[in-house]
Amino acid sequence: MLNETWRVLQALERAGMTIGVPHPLIQSLPVAEKNILRVRLNDSGGIISVQEVLVEERLGIRRIVKTSDGSFPVIKVNQPFLFLPAESALWDKLGKARADQTRIDLMSEAAKQGSYRTWTEAGWKWTDSLSKADILLDRLKSNKQCKDMIDLAARFKKALEGEKNKFISAIGAMVLKQLKKGSLGAVKTAQELLVGKGKDNRGKDKKISVLLVMELDGDKSIHQAHLWESIAEVLPTDLATTQRCLRHYAAASAFGGDGALLEEPFSAVKLLGARFPLISMASSADKAKCNKRYGLTEYTVCPVTSGQSRRMAGALEWLVAKDKKGMTWQYMPSGRFEMDPRTHRKKEKQDLLLVYVEEKPELCAKTASYFGSGIEITQAQFDADARAVCDALRGILLVKPKSKLNLFLIRKVSDGQIQLVLAESPMVKDVLDGAERWQTGAKNIPPVTMYLPEMPLGKERFPAVADAHPLTPYPDQVVRLLARQWMRDGSSPMGADRKPQKATQEIAGPGLAEVLALMLRTEGKWWSTALQMLDLFIRRVNPLLIGVFGAQHAYGPRRAMGHHEPLFDYPRGSREIALRAVAVFGILLDALGFKKEAYMKEAPFQIGQVLALADTLHKDYCIVVRKGQMPNTLIGTSLMRRALDNPAGALADLSERMMEYLRWAKVAQVSKEWTNEDQRRIAVNEARKRLRQYQPLAEKLGDADLPTESNDITKAQLLLGFLAFPPAVEQIEDSKEENI
C-alpha cells in the first residue's frame, strides 16, 4: 500500500494540510497497559519518590523503543523485583488478602524474606536503555530546549552505576516506604512490581508488565510536545547494533526527490489495533524462498528516502486520527471470522476502510460512515448519512467536476502483515449516482411491514415500532447479512438452559469490496457480483424470512388463549435483519433490471401472495371452527420451501388442501352473540376479505403456464410476494361485510 499512502501524502500537501513527521522510534504508551508508575530522580541518580501515573497523564508520555528492546525514559519490567522461593507461605497469604493494609504488610515481609533481582533477572534490557541515554546525551548536548532530557539521561546513568541491583532495591524500598505512609495508592501495581503474580507449574515467576516512567525531581516533566519534536530531529531512526547485509539496486527514490535512501525498516503506523510498516514484505529473517525470489526484501523492495518514509507515515496517521473516525476511516466487517481464544467462540474480523476526496482530503463530512455504521449498534439511517455526504460531494463537484473519491480497504492477514484488499478511485459523480441507485433499489419492493418490540441497549432503550418498514441498508450491513447462515426457521426459542438458542451460524461471505462493486457499478464486476450475491442471499436468509413472516401470519389466536406465540421467538434484532433483507432483495433485483412495477404482476410474485393469503384463511378457520387450536405451521408457510423449488407443484398441492378452508370462508356467518372484540367475529370478516383477494389470483394462476423449476430471480420474487401486503380489493365496511 506504499503507492496509495504516497497519494494520500500528495493530496494532503496539495491541500496545504499540516501533518506530523513521526519518528519511528518515538512511541506512546500501549493503551492496554494498566500498571504505570513514575520514578523521580535527583541530581545524583537517587530515588526521590515513586508516584502513580493518572489516566489523563498517559496520553502525553512518550518513549524511545523499537520493538522489544530496552526503552527510555520508560522502562518495562517483566519479572518482579523480589525473588521468593516457591514454598514460601507468603504466596498463599497474598492470594487470600483483600485489605490494602494486609497486602502492604505482606509486601514488607516479602522484602525481608526475599532478595532483589539484578537488572537482567528483572527482564529489563538495561544495556539498551543505557545506550539510548548515551545517544541522547551526545545528540542533544548543544540543544538548550532539551536541557531537562539531558539532565534526566545523566541522572539515569548515575543511578545505574555500581551494584546491578542497587537501582532496583532503591525503587523497591521507596515503594514500600510510600505505601506505609499512604502517599502511594497504587497497591495492586506495587504488589505486581515487587512480588508478582505467583509461580507457574515449573516453579518460575509468572510474567508481569509494569512500566516505570523516569522523571526529574521537583514536579518537572520531560513529556512535553516541543521537547520530543526536538528529539525527533536529531535521534537516529535506526539504533540497531548489527549492520544489515541488504543493498539497494536503485540510485534514487521511486517517488523522485533528493536524499539518502532508506536503509532501515519502513516507518510503522498503528492500524487495526497493532503497528504495521507502510509496506508489509518479508524480513531478512524470513526463510521462505518465495519472499526472496528477486533478491529484494525489507527496505530494498521499494527505494524511498528516509524523509519520504516518515512523511508518508505522518500522512497515514493524519488519515486515521481518532477525531476523524467516520469521516476518513471506519472499521468494517470483513465477512470473515476467527476463534476468540478467551470465549472459544467465533468473532468477526474487522477491516479498516480509508476514504478521502483527492481534491479536498479535509472534507468535513461523515464520508466513511456513508459506507458503514461500524461495529456500534445505533439507530443511524443510511438515507440521512447519504444525504449529508452527497450534499458535501456535490459542492466539490461544482468546483472540480473531475474530483475522485479514494477508497482503501486494509485487512490484517497475520500478526505482522496487512493486505490491501480494495483500492478504488471512483469519480465523485459515480459515487453520487451509486448512492441514488442504492436508495432507489431499496424501494424496489412491495409494501412490507413488521412490528418491532422495544429493545434495551445499555442505559438507553429503542422504542417499539408498530409498522416498521425496510430501510436502505449500509453497505457493511449487507456484508454482515451474507456472513451468517440462518438455521431452522430463524427463531431463537428458549433452550433447556433457559437461554435463547442460537439462530445463526457464522460463515465466510463476500466482503465490502464486492458490495461496493455492486453499489458503484464497477465495470466488469458488478453484474456477476449481483448474481452471486442473490444466490447466496436466498440460501442464507431464506429460513429467517419464511420463519418470521410465517409467525407473523399466525400471530393472534395463541396469545388470545394465553399461549406462547412463535413470533415472540424472534427478537427485535432478527426482525430488523429480516426487513433489511427485503431491502437488499429490492437492490439486487433493481440492479438486474427487474422493477417492482413489472415483477409484481408476474406469476412467481403472485404465487407468494396466494400462499400468504392461504395462511390467513387457514388461521381464521382455526379461530372459528377449531376454537383457536392452531397447527405448528400454517398451510401457506408449510408449502413455501416446496414452492421455491417447484412453484407449479406447490400451487397444485395448495389447491387440494385449501378446499375445506375456502368452502368455510364462502359461507361463514357472524353470530349475534359475538361482541365486536370477539376473535371469531374479526376472523370471519377478515376471511371474507382475504377470500376476495385469493380467488382472482388463484383463478389467474390456474390458467397460467407455471414454472416447475425456479431460478434465483423467481425465488426472490416469490419470497417478496409471501412477505408483502395482500393485493388491494374494493373496500367494504365491516357492518356491510357481515351481511353479505
C-alpha positions in Angstrom: 0.0 0.0 0.0 3.0 2.3 -0.4 1.7 3.8 -3.6 -1.7 4.5 -2.0 0.0 6.1 1.0 2.1 8.3 -1.3 -1.1 9.5 -3.0 -2.5 10.4 0.4 0.6 12.4 1.2 0.5 14.3 -2.1 -3.2 15.1 -1.6 -2.6 16.5 1.9 0.4 18.5 0.7 -1.6 20.0 -2.2 -4.3 21.0 0.2 -1.8 22.7 2.4 -2.5 20.5 5.4 -0.1 20.4 8.3 1.0 16.8 9.0 3.3 15.4 11.6 6.5 13.6 10.7 6.5 10.8 13.3 9.8 9.3 14.4 9.6 5.5 14.1 11.3 5.0 17.5 9.3 7.6 19.5 6.1 5.9 20.6 3.3 6.5 23.0 2.4 4.0 25.8 0.4 0.9 25.0 -3.3 1.6 25.5 -3.8 -1.8 27.3 -1.0 -1.1 29.8 -2.6 -0.7 33.3 0.4 -0.7 35.7 2.4 2.5 35.3 4.5 4.3 38.0 6.6 7.5 37.9 10.1 7.3 39.4 11.7 10.7 40.2 15.5 11.0 40.3 17.7 13.6 42.0 21.0 15.1 40.7 23.0 12.1 41.9 20.6 9.5 40.5 18.9 8.7 43.8 15.2 7.8 44.1 13.2 10.8 45.4 9.7 9.4 45.1 7.5 6.9 43.3 4.1 8.1 42.1 1.1 6.7 40.4 0.5 7.9 36.8 -3.0 9.1 36.3 -5.1 8.0 33.3 -5.2 11.5 31.9 -1.4 11.8 32.0 -0.7 8.7 30.0 -1.6 10.2 26.6 1.3 12.7 26.8 4.0 10.2 27.8 6.5 9.1 25.1 9.4 6.6 25.0 12.1 5.6 22.6 11.7 2.0 21.7 12.0 -0.2 18.7 10.2 -3.5 19.3 11.1 -5.5 22.4 14.4 -3.8 23.2 15.0 -1.7 26.4 13.3 1.6 26.2 14.0 5.1 27.6 12.9 7.1 29.5 10.2 4.5 30.2 11.4 1.1 31.5 9.4 -2.1 31.0 9.7 -4.7 33.8 8.6 -8.3 33.0 9.7 -10.0 36.3 9.0 -9.0 39.9 11.8 -7.2 41.7 11.8 -9.6 44.6 12.8 -13.3 44.4 10.7 -15.5 46.7 11.0 -19.3 47.0 8.1 -21.3 45.6 7.5 -22.9 49.0 7.1 -19.6 50.8 3.8 -19.2 52.7 3.5 -15.6 51.5 2.1 -16.7 48.2 -1.0 -18.3 49.8 -1.4 -15.3 52.1 -1.1 -12.8 49.3 -3.7 -14.7 47.3 -6.2 -14.5 50.1 -5.5 -10.9 51.1 -8.3 -8.4 50.4 -7.5 -5.4 52.5 -4.8 -3.0 51.2 -3.1 -2.8 54.6 -2.8 -6.6 54.7 -1.2 -6.6 51.3 1.3 -3.8 52.3 2.3 -5.8 55.4 2.8 -8.9 53.4 4.9 -7.0 50.8 7.1 -5.7 53.7 7.6 -9.2 54.9 8.4 -10.4 51.4 11.2 -7.7 51.2 12.7 -9.2 54.4 12.4 -12.8 53.3 13.4 -12.4 49.7 16.2 -10.9 47.7 16.2 -8.2 45.0 17.0 -9.3 41.4 19.5 -7.7 39.1 18.6 -5.7 36.0 18.8 -8.7 33.7 16.8 -11.0 36.0 14.0 -8.5 36.2 13.5 -8.8 32.4 14.9 -5.3 31.8 17.2 -4.9 28.9 19.2 -2.2 30.7 22.1 -2.0 28.2 19.6 -0.9 25.5 18.2 1.7 27.8 21.7 3.0 28.7 22.7 3.2 25.0 19.6 5.3 24.3 20.5 7.6 27.2 24.1 7.9 25.8 22.8 8.8 22.3 20.5 11.5 23.7 23.4 13.0 25.7 25.5 13.0 22.6 22.9 14.4 20.1 21.3 16.9 22.5 24.3 18.4 24.3 24.1 21.7 22.4 20.3 21.9 22.4 19.1 24.3 25.2 15.4 23.3 24.6 16.3 19.8 25.7 18.1 20.6 28.9 15.6 18.6 31.0 16.1 15.5 28.9 19.9 15.9 29.1 19.7 16.1 32.9 17.4 13.0 33.1 19.7 10.9 30.9 22.7 11.9 33.0 20.9 11.1 36.3 19.7 7.8 34.8 23.4 6.8 34.1 24.4 7.7 37.6 21.5 5.6 39.0 22.8 2.5 37.3 26.4 2.9 38.4 27.7 0.4 40.9 25.9 -2.8 42.0 23.5 -4.3 39.5 20.6 -4.4 41.9 21.2 -1.1 43.7 18.7 0.8 41.5 16.1 -1.9 41.8 16.4 -2.2 45.5 16.2 1.6 45.9 12.9 1.7 43.9 11.5 -1.2 46.0 12.4 0.4 49.3 10.8 3.7 48.2 7.6 2.0 47.1 7.3 0.3 50.5 8.0 3.5 52.3 5.4 5.4 50.5 2.8 2.6 50.7 3.2 2.6 54.5 2.9 6.5 54.6 -0.2 6.3 52.4 1.3 8.6 49.8 1.1 5.9 47.1 -2.3 4.5 46.3 -1.5 2.0 43.6 -1.3 -1.0 45.9 -2.0 -3.6 43.2 0.6 -2.2 40.9 3.1 -2.1 43.7 2.3 -5.8 44.6 2.8 -6.8 40.9 6.1 -4.9 40.7 7.6 -6.3 44.0 6.3 -9.8 44.3 4.5 -10.6 41.0 1.6 -12.9 40.3 2.9 -16.1 41.8 4.7 -19.1 40.4 3.8 -21.2 37.3 3.9 -25.1 37.1 7.6 -25.1 36.6 8.2 -23.0 39.8 9.2 -19.9 37.9 7.7 -16.4 38.4 4.8 -15.6 36.1 5.5 -12.7 33.7 4.3 -9.3 34.8 4.0 -6.0 33.0 4.9 -2.7 34.8 6.1 0.5 33.2 8.4 2.8 35.2 8.5 6.4 33.8 11.7 8.2 34.7 11.3 11.8 35.6 13.2 14.7 37.2 12.6 15.8 40.8 10.7 19.0 41.6 7.5 18.0 39.8 9.1 18.6 36.4 8.1 16.7 33.3 10.2 15.8 30.2 7.0 14.7 28.4 6.3 18.0 26.5 5.5 18.2 22.8 8.1 20.7 21.9 10.9 18.7 23.6 10.0 15.5 21.8 9.9 17.4 18.5 13.5 18.5 19.1 14.5 15.0 20.0 12.9 13.6 16.8 15.0 15.9 14.7 18.3 14.5 16.0 17.5 11.0 17.0 18.8 8.3 14.6 16.0 6.3 13.1 17.9 3.0 13.3 19.6 2.1 16.5 20.5 -1.5 15.5 23.9 -2.6 16.7 24.2 -5.1 13.8 24.7 -4.0 10.2 22.3 -5.4 7.6 23.6 -7.0 4.5 20.8 -5.7 2.3 21.8 -3.5 -0.6 19.8 -1.1 -2.8 19.9 -1.7 -6.5 18.3 1.7 -7.2 20.2 5.0 -7.1 17.2 7.2 -6.3 13.8 7.1 -4.7 11.0 5.5 -6.7 9.0 8.7 -6.0 11.8 11.0 -7.0 13.4 13.7 -4.9 16.8 14.1 -3.3 18.1 12.5 -0.1 19.7 9.3 1.1 17.7 6.1 0.5 16.1 4.4 3.5 18.3 1.7 5.0 16.1 0.6 7.8 12.6 -0.9 8.2 9.8 1.3 6.9 8.0 3.5 9.3 5.1 1.8 11.1 1.6 3.2 11.8 -1.0 1.9 14.2 -3.8 0.2 12.2 -6.3 -2.4 13.3 -5.0 -2.4 16.8 -1.3 -3.0 16.0 1.6 -1.2 14.4 2.3 -2.2 10.8 5.0 -1.0 8.4 4.0 1.0 5.3 4.8 -2.0 3.2 4.3 -5.5 4.5 7.0 -7.6 3.0 9.3 -10.4 4.2 12.1 -9.6 6.6 15.7 -10.7 6.2 15.0 -13.4 8.8 12.2 -15.0 6.7 13.4 -18.2 5.2 10.6 -18.6 2.6 12.2 -18.7 -0.8 9.2 -17.1 -2.5 9.9 -13.9 -0.5 13.5 -13.7 -1.8 12.9 -14.7 -5.3 14.1 -11.4 -6.7 16.8 -10.8 -4.1 14.7 -7.9 -2.6 13.4 -7.7 0.9 12.6 -5.2 3.6 13.6 -1.6 2.6 15.1 -2.7 -0.8 11.7 -3.7 -2.1 10.8 -0.2 -3.0 13.6 2.5 -2.7 12.4 5.7 -0.9 14.2 8.2 1.2 14.1 8.2 5.0 12.2 11.6 4.9 9.6 10.2 2.5 9.0 7.2 4.6 8.4 9.4 7.7 6.2 11.8 5.8 4.1 9.0 4.4 3.7 7.6 7.9 2.6 11.1 9.1 0.0 11.3 6.3 -1.4 7.9 7.2 -1.6 8.9 10.9 -3.4 12.1 9.9 -6.0 10.0 8.0 -6.6 7.5 10.9 -6.6 10.1 13.7 -9.2 9.3 16.4 -11.1 12.5 15.7 -11.6 11.6 12.1 -13.5 8.4 12.7 -16.5 8.3 10.4 -15.0 11.0 8.2 -11.8 9.5 6.8 -11.9 6.0 8.3 -14.2 3.4 9.7 -13.9 -0.2 10.9 -15.8 -2.6 8.6 -16.8 -6.2 8.8 -14.6 -8.4 6.6 -17.1 -11.3 6.1 -14.5 -13.5 7.9 -14.4 -14.9 11.4 -11.7 -16.1 13.8 -11.9 -18.1 17.0 -11.7 -16.0 20.2 -9.2 -17.7 22.5 -10.9 -16.4 25.6 -14.5 -17.3 24.8 -13.8 -20.1 22.3 -16.4 -18.5 20.1 -16.2 -17.1 16.6 -15.7 -13.4 16.4 -15.9 -11.1 13.4 -12.6 -9.9 11.9 -12.5 -6.2 11.1 -11.2 -4.5 8.1 -10.2 -0.8 8.0 -11.7 1.5 5.4 -9.9 4.7 4.5 -11.8 7.3 2.5 -10.9 10.8 1.3 -11.6 13.1 -1.6 -8.4 13.6 -3.5 -9.1 17.3 -4.2 -10.2 18.0 -0.7 -9.0 15.5 1.9 -10.1 17.7 4.8 -13.8 17.5 3.8 -15.8 17.9 6.9 -18.4 15.2 6.2 -19.1 11.6 7.5 -17.8 10.2 4.3 -16.6 6.9 5.8 -19.9 6.5 7.7 -21.6 6.6 4.3 -20.2 3.1 3.6 -20.9 1.6 7.0 -22.0 2.3 10.6 -19.1 0.2 12.0 -19.4 -2.2 14.9 -21.6 0.0 17.1 -25.3 -0.6 17.4 -27.1 2.6 16.6 -30.4 3.9 15.0 -28.5 5.7 12.3 -30.2 5.6 8.9 -28.3 5.3 5.6 -30.6 7.8 3.9 -29.7 10.6 6.4 -25.9 9.9 6.2 -26.0 9.6 2.4 -27.9 13.0 2.1 -25.3 14.8 4.2 -22.3 13.3 2.4 -23.9 13.7 -1.1 -24.6 17.4 -0.4 -20.9 17.9 0.5 -19.7 16.0 -2.6 -22.0 18.0 -4.8 -20.4 21.1 -3.5 -17.0 19.8 -4.6 -18.3 18.6 -7.9 -19.5 22.2 -8.8 -15.9 23.5 -8.3 -14.0 20.4 -9.6 -16.1 18.2 -11.8 -13.4 15.6 -12.2 -12.9 15.0 -8.5 -12.2 11.5 -7.3 -13.0 9.6 -4.1 -10.2 7.3 -3.0 -11.2 4.1 -1.2 -8.7 1.8 0.5 -9.7 -1.3 2.4 -7.0 -2.8 4.7 -7.1 -6.3 6.2 -4.8 -7.8 8.8 -3.6 -11.2 7.4 -1.1 -12.0 10.2 0.4 -10.5 13.3 3.0 -8.6 11.3 1.4 -8.2 7.9 -1.6 -6.3 6.4 -3.1 -6.6 3.0 -4.8 -4.0 0.7 -7.9 -5.8 -0.4 -9.5 -2.8 -2.1 -8.1 0.2 -3.8 -10.6 2.2 -5.9 -10.7 5.8 -7.1 -14.2 6.3 -8.5 -15.3 9.7 -9.8 -17.3 11.7 -7.3 -20.1 11.8 -9.9 -20.2 8.0 -10.0 -20.4 7.9 -6.2 -23.4 10.2 -6.2 -25.0 8.1 -9.0 -24.3 5.0 -6.9 -26.0 6.4 -3.8 -29.1 7.3 -5.8 -29.3 3.8 -7.4 -28.7 2.2 -4.0 -31.6 4.1 -2.4 -33.9 3.7 -5.4 -33.2 -0.1 -5.4 -34.0 -0.4 -1.7 -37.5 1.0 -2.6 -37.9 -1.5 -5.4 -40.1 -3.7 -3.2 -43.8 -4.2 -2.4 -45.2 -2.8 0.8 -43.8 -4.8 3.8 -44.1 -4.1 7.5 -43.4 -5.7 10.8 -43.8 -4.9 14.5 -40.5 -4.2 16.3 -40.7 -4.6 20.1 -38.9 -2.3 22.5 -35.2 -3.2 23.0 -32.9 -2.1 25.8 -29.3 -1.0 24.8 -27.2 -0.1 27.8 -28.8 2.9 29.5 -31.0 3.7 26.5 -34.0 1.9 25.0 -35.0 1.6 21.4 -38.8 2.3 21.4 -41.2 -0.1 19.8 -42.3 0.5 16.2 -45.8 -0.6 15.2 -45.3 -0.7 11.4 -41.6 -0.8 10.7 -40.7 -0.9 7.0 -37.5 -1.8 5.2 -34.8 0.9 5.3 -31.9 1.4 2.9 -29.0 -0.7 4.3 -25.5 0.5 4.7 -23.0 -1.5 2.6 -21.4 -3.0 5.7 -24.8 -4.3 6.8 -25.1 -6.3 3.6 -21.7 -7.8 4.4 -23.0 -8.9 7.8 -26.2 -10.3 6.3 -24.2 -12.5 4.0 -21.8 -13.7 6.7 -24.4 -15.8 8.6 -26.4 -18.8 7.7 -29.8 -18.8 9.4 -30.8 -22.2 10.8 -34.1 -24.0 11.3 -36.8 -21.3 10.8 -34.5 -18.5 12.1 -36.1 -18.5 15.6 -34.4 -18.3 18.9 -36.7 -20.3 21.3 -35.6 -20.9 24.9 -33.5 -24.0 25.4 -33.3 -26.4 28.3 -30.8 -24.0 30.0 -33.4 -21.2 29.8 -31.3 -19.3 27.3 -32.3 -18.4 23.7 -31.0 -20.9 21.2 -28.6 -19.7 18.6 -30.3 -18.9 15.3 -27.3 -18.4 13.0 -24.0 -20.0 12.1 -21.1 -17.7 11.3 -19.7 -18.5 7.8 -17.4 -16.6 5.4 -19.1 -14.4 2.9 -18.4 -11.6 0.4 -16.6 -8.6 1.8 -17.1 -4.9 1.4 -15.2 -4.9 -1.9 -17.9 -7.0 -3.6 -20.7 -4.9 -2.1 -19.1 -1.7 -3.3 -18.5 -3.2 -6.8 -22.3 -3.6 -6.9 -23.0 -0.1 -5.4 -20.6 1.8 -7.7 -21.3 -0.4 -10.7 -17.6 -1.3 -11.1 -17.1 -2.3 -14.7 -16.6 -6.0 -15.3 -17.5 -6.9 -11.7 -21.0 -5.7 -10.7 -23.2 -7.9 -12.8 -21.6 -11.2 -11.8 -21.4 -9.9 -8.2 -25.2 -9.2 -8.2 -26.0 -12.8 -9.4 -23.6 -14.4 -6.9 -25.0 -12.3 -4.0 -28.6 -13.1 -4.9 -27.9 -16.8 -5.0 -26.1 -16.6 -1.6 -28.7 -14.4 -0.1 -31.6 -16.7 -0.9 -29.7 -19.7 0.6 -28.6 -17.9 3.8 -31.5 -15.6 4.7 -34.4 -17.7 3.3 -35.0 -19.7 6.6 -35.4 -16.4 8.6 -37.7 -14.7 6.1 -40.1 -17.7 5.8 -40.0 -18.3 9.6 -40.6 -14.8 10.9 -43.2 -13.8 8.4 -44.9 -17.2 8.8 -45.0 -16.5 12.5 -46.4 -13.0 11.8 -49.2 -14.5 9.6 -50.1 -16.9 12.5 -50.0 -14.2 15.2 -53.1 -13.7 17.4 -55.0 -16.9 18.4 -52.4 -18.3 20.7 -52.0 -15.1 22.6 -55.8 -14.7 23.0 -55.8 -18.1 24.6 -52.8 -17.3 26.9 -50.4 -19.5 25.0 -46.9 -18.7 23.7 -46.7 -17.1 20.3 -43.9 -18.3 17.9 -43.4 -14.6 16.9 -42.0 -14.0 20.4 -39.1 -16.3 19.5 -37.8 -13.7 17.1 -36.1 -10.9 18.9 -36.0 -7.3 17.6 -32.6 -7.9 16.1 -33.8 -10.8 13.9 -36.8 -8.8 12.8 -34.7 -5.8 11.8 -32.4 -8.2 9.8 -35.5 -9.6 8.0 -36.6 -6.1 7.0 -33.1 -5.3 5.9 -33.0 -8.4 3.8 -36.2 -7.3 2.0 -34.5 -4.0 1.0 -31.4 -5.9 -0.3 -33.7 -8.1 -2.5 -35.0 -4.8 -4.0 -31.5 -3.6 -4.6 -30.4 -6.8 -6.3 -33.5 -7.1 -8.4 -33.2 -3.5 -9.4 -29.5 -4.0 -10.4 -30.5 -7.0 -12.6 -33.3 -5.0 -14.3 -36.4 -6.2 -12.5 -38.6 -3.4 -11.4 -41.4 -3.8 -8.9 -44.0 -2.3 -11.3 -43.3 -5.3 -13.6 -42.4 -8.3 -11.3 -45.4 -7.7 -9.0 -47.6 -8.7 -12.0 -45.7 -11.9 -12.7 -46.7 -15.4 -11.6 -43.8 -16.0 -9.1 -44.7 -12.9 -7.0 -48.4 -13.8 -7.2 -47.8 -17.4 -6.1 -46.1 -15.9 -3.0 -49.1 -13.8 -2.3 -51.5 -16.7 -2.7 -49.5 -18.7 -0.1 -49.6 -15.7 2.3 -53.4 -15.4 1.8 -53.8 -19.1 2.4 -52.0 -18.6 5.8 -54.6 -16.0 6.8 -57.6 -18.1 5.7 -56.2 -21.1 7.5 -55.7 -19.1 10.7 -59.2 -17.6 10.6 -60.6 -21.1 10.0 -58.8 -22.4 13.1 -60.1 -19.5 15.2 -63.7 -20.1 14.4 -64.0 -23.8 13.6 -61.2 -25.3 15.8 -61.8 -22.9 18.6 -58.4 -21.3 18.4 -56.4 -24.5 18.2 -53.5 -23.8 15.8 -51.2 -26.2 13.9 -47.4 -25.7 14.3 -47.3 -24.3 10.8 -49.9 -22.7 8.6 -50.6 -24.2 5.2 -49.0 -21.4 3.1 -45.8 -21.3 5.2 -45.5 -25.1 5.0 -45.5 -25.0 1.2 -43.1 -22.1 0.8 -40.0 -24.3 0.6 -41.6 -26.6 -1.9 -42.7 -23.5 -3.9 -39.1 -22.2 -4.1 -38.1 -25.4 -5.9 -41.3 -26.2 -7.8 -43.9 -23.4 -7.9 -46.4 -25.3 -10.1 -46.2 -28.4 -7.8 -46.7 -26.3 -4.7 -49.7 -24.5 -6.1 -51.3 -27.8 -7.1 -50.9 -29.1 -3.6 -52.3 -25.9 -2.2 -55.5 -26.1 -4.4 -56.3 -29.6 -2.9 -55.6 -28.7 0.7 -57.4 -25.3 0.6 -60.8 -26.7 -0.5 -62.1 -27.0 3.1 -61.0 -23.5 4.1 -62.4 -21.9 1.0 -65.8 -23.6 1.4 -65.9 -22.4 5.0 -64.9 -18.8 4.1 -67.7 -18.6 1.5 -70.5 -19.5 4.0 -69.1 -18.3 7.3 -71.5 -16.2 9.3 -71.1 -13.8 12.2 -73.2 -14.7 15.3 -75.2 -12.0 17.0 -73.8 -13.3 20.4 -70.2 -12.3 19.4 -69.1 -8.9 20.6 -67.2 -6.6 18.4 -63.9 -7.6 20.1 -64.6 -11.3 19.7 -61.8 -13.0 17.8 -64.3 -15.1 15.9 -66.1 -12.0 14.5 -62.8 -10.5 13.5 -61.7 -13.8 11.9 -64.9 -14.2 9.8 -64.7 -10.6 8.5 -61.0 -11.0 7.7 -61.6 -14.3 5.9 -64.2 -12.8 3.6 -61.8 -10.0 2.6 -59.0 -12.4 2.0 -61.2 -14.7 0.0 -62.0 -11.8 -2.4 -58.3 -11.3 -2.8 -57.4 -15.0 -3.0 -59.9 -16.2 -5.6 -58.9 -13.8 -8.5 -55.2 -14.6 -8.0 -55.9 -18.4 -7.8 -58.0 -18.3 -11.0 -55.4 -16.3 -12.9 -52.6 -18.6 -11.8 -54.8 -21.6 -12.7 -54.8 -20.5 -16.4 -51.1 -19.6 -16.5 -48.2 -21.7 -17.6 -46.4 -22.0 -14.3 -42.7 -23.0 -14.0 -41.8 -26.4 -12.5 -38.4 -25.1 -11.6 -37.1 -21.9 -10.1 -34.0 -19.8 -10.7 -32.8 -17.2 -8.2 -34.9 -14.4 -9.8 -38.0 -16.4 -9.5 -37.2 -17.4 -5.9 -36.6 -13.7 -4.9 -39.9 -12.6 -6.4 -41.8 -15.5 -4.8 -40.4 -14.6 -1.4 -41.3 -11.0 -1.8 -44.8 -12.0 -2.7 -45.1 -14.0 0.5 -43.8 -11.2 2.7 -45.8 -8.4 1.1 -49.2 -6.9 1.9 -52.1 -8.7 0.1 -53.3 -7.2 -3.1 -55.8 -4.3 -2.9 -59.5 -5.0 -3.4 -62.7 -2.9 -3.2 -63.1 -1.9 0.4 -66.4 -2.8 2.1 -67.4 -1.5 5.6 -67.3 -4.2 8.3 -71.0 -3.7 9.1 -72.0 -4.5 5.5 -69.3 -7.3 5.2 -71.2 -9.3 7.9 -74.5 -9.1 6.0 -73.1 -10.4 2.6 
